Amino acid sequence: MDINVAKPFIKATTDVLSTMAMITPVPGKPFVKKDNVARGDVTGVIGITGEKNGTISVTFTKDCAVNIVKNMLGGDIEDIVQDVKDAVGELTNMISGQARRGLSEMGYVFQAATPTVIMGTNHTIQHVSKSPIMAVPFSTEAGDFTVEVSFE
């Protein structure tokens, strides 16, 4: 996978989280992920189709997810599980949408499905493509998260 494909995801992630959660994520060095174990506790996964098929996932540590949701909601969380699930799904959708716009400028055109959210320690992420999984780690003052992309 072309490393330049990471650029629209890095920009989309930074833009979405700074706008929606007032958090400035710092991207780390992209790497090829060798397993399917999530690098956090809550993951939004969205399927993409088009010239290529694949998946995009965003996995947050519990602390990071809770802090982001508090920022998005402006304070207290009434139903932590449901609010985190809803927020992670929405953030995944927004990151996917903005990144797909960036990919279209590179000649890749994708449509996306509705995101699914998976929660739990040591859960796994099943990417639909057998292609390598490119992962981009991010750090924030609120905790860490990882964006993964895999498409044929």
Contacts in CASP RR format, 6 or more apart in sequence:
PFRMAT RR
TARGET T0000
AUTHOR 0000-0000-0000
METHOD contacts of the structure
MODEL  1
MDINVAKPFIKATTDVLSTMAMITPVPGKPFVKKDNVARGDVTGVIGITG
EKNGTISVTFTKDCAVNIVKNMLGGDIEDIVQDVKDAVGELTNMISGQAR
RGLSEMGYVFQAATPTVIMGTNHTIQHVSKSPIMAVPFSTEAGDFTVEVS
FE
1 131 0 8 1.000
1 132 0 8 1.000
1 134 0 8 1.000
1 149 0 8 1.000
1 150 0 8 1.000
1 151 0 8 1.000
3 30 0 8 1.000
3 134 0 8 1.000
4 106 0 8 1.000
5 103 0 8 1.000
5 106 0 8 1.000
5 108 0 8 1.000
5 134 0 8 1.000
5 149 0 8 1.000
6 30 0 8 1.000
6 134 0 8 1.000
6 136 0 8 1.000
6 149 0 8 1.000
8 98 0 8 1.000
8 99 0 8 1.000
8 100 0 8 1.000
8 101 0 8 1.000
8 102 0 8 1.000
8 103 0 8 1.000
8 105 0 8 1.000
8 106 0 8 1.000
9 56 0 8 1.000
9 95 0 8 1.000
9 99 0 8 1.000
9 136 0 8 1.000
9 147 0 8 1.000
9 149 0 8 1.000
10 27 0 8 1.000
10 136 0 8 1.000
10 147 0 8 1.000
11 98 0 8 1.000
11 99 0 8 1.000
11 102 0 8 1.000
12 94 0 8 1.000
12 95 0 8 1.000
12 96 0 8 1.000
12 97 0 8 1.000
12 98 0 8 1.000
12 99 0 8 1.000
12 102 0 8 1.000
13 25 0 8 1.000
13 27 0 8 1.000
13 58 0 8 1.000
13 95 0 8 1.000
13 99 0 8 1.000
13 136 0 8 1.000
13 138 0 8 1.000
13 147 0 8 1.000
14 24 0 8 1.000
14 25 0 8 1.000
14 27 0 8 1.000
15 98 0 8 1.000
16 91 0 8 1.000
16 94 0 8 1.000
16 95 0 8 1.000
16 98 0 8 1.000
17 23 0 8 1.000
17 24 0 8 1.000
17 25 0 8 1.000
17 68 0 8 1.000
17 91 0 8 1.000
17 140 0 8 1.000
18 24 0 8 1.000
18 25 0 8 1.000
20 72 0 8 1.000
20 91 0 8 1.000
20 94 0 8 1.000
21 67 0 8 1.000
21 68 0 8 1.000
21 71 0 8 1.000
21 72 0 8 1.000
21 91 0 8 1.000
22 71 0 8 1.000
23 67 0 8 1.000
23 68 0 8 1.000
23 71 0 8 1.000
23 140 0 8 1.000
23 141 0 8 1.000
23 142 0 8 1.000
24 140 0 8 1.000
25 138 0 8 1.000
25 139 0 8 1.000
25 140 0 8 1.000
25 145 0 8 1.000
26 138 0 8 1.000
26 139 0 8 1.000
26 140 0 8 1.000
27 136 0 8 1.000
27 137 0 8 1.000
27 138 0 8 1.000
28 136 0 8 1.000
28 137 0 8 1.000
28 138 0 8 1.000
28 139 0 8 1.000
29 137 0 8 1.000
30 134 0 8 1.000
30 135 0 8 1.000
30 136 0 8 1.000
31 134 0 8 1.000
31 135 0 8 1.000
31 137 0 8 1.000
32 132 0 8 1.000
32 133 0 8 1.000
32 134 0 8 1.000
32 135 0 8 1.000
33 132 0 8 1.000
33 133 0 8 1.000
33 134 0 8 1.000
33 135 0 8 1.000
33 148 0 8 1.000
36 124 0 8 1.000
36 125 0 8 1.000
36 126 0 8 1.000
36 127 0 8 1.000
37 122 0 8 1.000
37 123 0 8 1.000
37 124 0 8 1.000
37 125 0 8 1.000
38 57 0 8 1.000
38 59 0 8 1.000
38 118 0 8 1.000
38 122 0 8 1.000
38 123 0 8 1.000
38 124 0 8 1.000
38 125 0 8 1.000
39 59 0 8 1.000
39 135 0 8 1.000
39 137 0 8 1.000
39 144 0 8 1.000
39 145 0 8 1.000
39 146 0 8 1.000
40 59 0 8 1.000
40 60 0 8 1.000
40 61 0 8 1.000
40 62 0 8 1.000
40 121 0 8 1.000
40 144 0 8 1.000
40 145 0 8 1.000
40 146 0 8 1.000
41 59 0 8 1.000
41 60 0 8 1.000
41 61 0 8 1.000
41 62 0 8 1.000
41 65 0 8 1.000
41 119 0 8 1.000
41 120 0 8 1.000
41 121 0 8 1.000
41 123 0 8 1.000
42 59 0 8 1.000
42 60 0 8 1.000
42 62 0 8 1.000
42 65 0 8 1.000
42 84 0 8 1.000
42 85 0 8 1.000
42 88 0 8 1.000
42 117 0 8 1.000
42 118 0 8 1.000
42 119 0 8 1.000
42 120 0 8 1.000
43 57 0 8 1.000
43 58 0 8 1.000
43 59 0 8 1.000
43 60 0 8 1.000
43 88 0 8 1.000
43 117 0 8 1.000
43 118 0 8 1.000
43 119 0 8 1.000
43 123 0 8 1.000
43 125 0 8 1.000
44 57 0 8 1.000
44 58 0 8 1.000
44 59 0 8 1.000
44 88 0 8 1.000
44 89 0 8 1.000
44 91 0 8 1.000
44 92 0 8 1.000
44 115 0 8 1.000
44 116 0 8 1.000
44 117 0 8 1.000
44 118 0 8 1.000
45 55 0 8 1.000
45 56 0 8 1.000
45 57 0 8 1.000
45 92 0 8 1.000
45 115 0 8 1.000
45 116 0 8 1.000
45 117 0 8 1.000
45 118 0 8 1.000
45 125 0 8 1.000
46 55 0 8 1.000
46 56 0 8 1.000
46 57 0 8 1.000
46 92 0 8 1.000
46 93 0 8 1.000
46 96 0 8 1.000
46 112 0 8 1.000
46 113 0 8 1.000
46 114 0 8 1.000
46 115 0 8 1.000
46 116 0 8 1.000
47 53 0 8 1.000
47 54 0 8 1.000
47 55 0 8 1.000
47 56 0 8 1.000
47 112 0 8 1.000
47 113 0 8 1.000
47 128 0 8 1.000
48 54 0 8 1.000
48 55 0 8 1.000
48 56 0 8 1.000
48 96 0 8 1.000
48 100 0 8 1.000
48 110 0 8 1.000
48 111 0 8 1.000
48 112 0 8 1.000
48 113 0 8 1.000
48 151 0 8 1.000
49 110 0 8 1.000
49 111 0 8 1.000
49 112 0 8 1.000
49 113 0 8 1.000
50 109 0 8 1.000
50 110 0 8 1.000
50 111 0 8 1.000
51 108 0 8 1.000
51 109 0 8 1.000
51 110 0 8 1.000
52 108 0 8 1.000
52 110 0 8 1.000
52 129 0 8 1.000
52 151 0 8 1.000
52 152 0 8 1.000
53 128 0 8 1.000
53 129 0 8 1.000
53 151 0 8 1.000
53 152 0 8 1.000
54 127 0 8 1.000
54 128 0 8 1.000
54 129 0 8 1.000
54 131 0 8 1.000
54 150 0 8 1.000
54 151 0 8 1.000
54 152 0 8 1.000
55 125 0 8 1.000
55 127 0 8 1.000
55 128 0 8 1.000
55 129 0 8 1.000
55 148 0 8 1.000
55 149 0 8 1.000
55 150 0 8 1.000
55 151 0 8 1.000
56 92 0 8 1.000
56 95 0 8 1.000
56 96 0 8 1.000
56 99 0 8 1.000
56 112 0 8 1.000
56 147 0 8 1.000
56 148 0 8 1.000
56 149 0 8 1.000
57 92 0 8 1.000
57 125 0 8 1.000
57 127 0 8 1.000
57 147 0 8 1.000
57 148 0 8 1.000
58 88 0 8 1.000
58 91 0 8 1.000
58 92 0 8 1.000
58 95 0 8 1.000
58 145 0 8 1.000
58 146 0 8 1.000
58 147 0 8 1.000
58 148 0 8 1.000
59 125 0 8 1.000
59 145 0 8 1.000
59 146 0 8 1.000
59 148 0 8 1.000
60 68 0 8 1.000
60 88 0 8 1.000
60 144 0 8 1.000
60 145 0 8 1.000
61 143 0 8 1.000
61 144 0 8 1.000
61 145 0 8 1.000
63 142 0 8 1.000
63 143 0 8 1.000
64 140 0 8 1.000
64 142 0 8 1.000
64 143 0 8 1.000
64 144 0 8 1.000
64 145 0 8 1.000
65 84 0 8 1.000
65 87 0 8 1.000
65 88 0 8 1.000
65 145 0 8 1.000
66 77 0 8 1.000
66 80 0 8 1.000
66 84 0 8 1.000
67 140 0 8 1.000
67 142 0 8 1.000
67 143 0 8 1.000
68 87 0 8 1.000
68 91 0 8 1.000
68 142 0 8 1.000
69 77 0 8 1.000
69 80 0 8 1.000
69 83 0 8 1.000
69 84 0 8 1.000
69 87 0 8 1.000
70 76 0 8 1.000
70 77 0 8 1.000
71 142 0 8 1.000
72 87 0 8 1.000
73 83 0 8 1.000
73 87 0 8 1.000
77 83 0 8 1.000
77 84 0 8 1.000
81 119 0 8 1.000
84 119 0 8 1.000
85 117 0 8 1.000
85 119 0 8 1.000
88 117 0 8 1.000
89 115 0 8 1.000
89 117 0 8 1.000
90 115 0 8 1.000
92 115 0 8 1.000
92 117 0 8 1.000
93 112 0 8 1.000
93 114 0 8 1.000
93 115 0 8 1.000
95 147 0 8 1.000
96 112 0 8 1.000
96 115 0 8 1.000
97 112 0 8 1.000
100 110 0 8 1.000
100 112 0 8 1.000
103 109 0 8 1.000
103 110 0 8 1.000
104 110 0 8 1.000
110 151 0 8 1.000
118 125 0 8 1.000
125 148 0 8 1.000
127 133 0 8 1.000
127 148 0 8 1.000
127 150 0 8 1.000
128 150 0 8 1.000
129 150 0 8 1.000
129 151 0 8 1.000
129 152 0 8 1.000
130 152 0 8 1.000
131 150 0 8 1.000
131 151 0 8 1.000
131 152 0 8 1.000
132 150 0 8 1.000
133 148 0 8 1.000
133 149 0 8 1.000
133 150 0 8 1.000
134 148 0 8 1.000
134 149 0 8 1.000
134 150 0 8 1.000
135 146 0 8 1.000
135 147 0 8 1.000
135 148 0 8 1.000
135 149 0 8 1.000
136 146 0 8 1.000
136 147 0 8 1.000
136 148 0 8 1.000
136 149 0 8 1.000
137 144 0 8 1.000
137 145 0 8 1.000
137 146 0 8 1.000
138 144 0 8 1.000
138 145 0 8 1.000
138 146 0 8 1.000
138 147 0 8 1.000
END
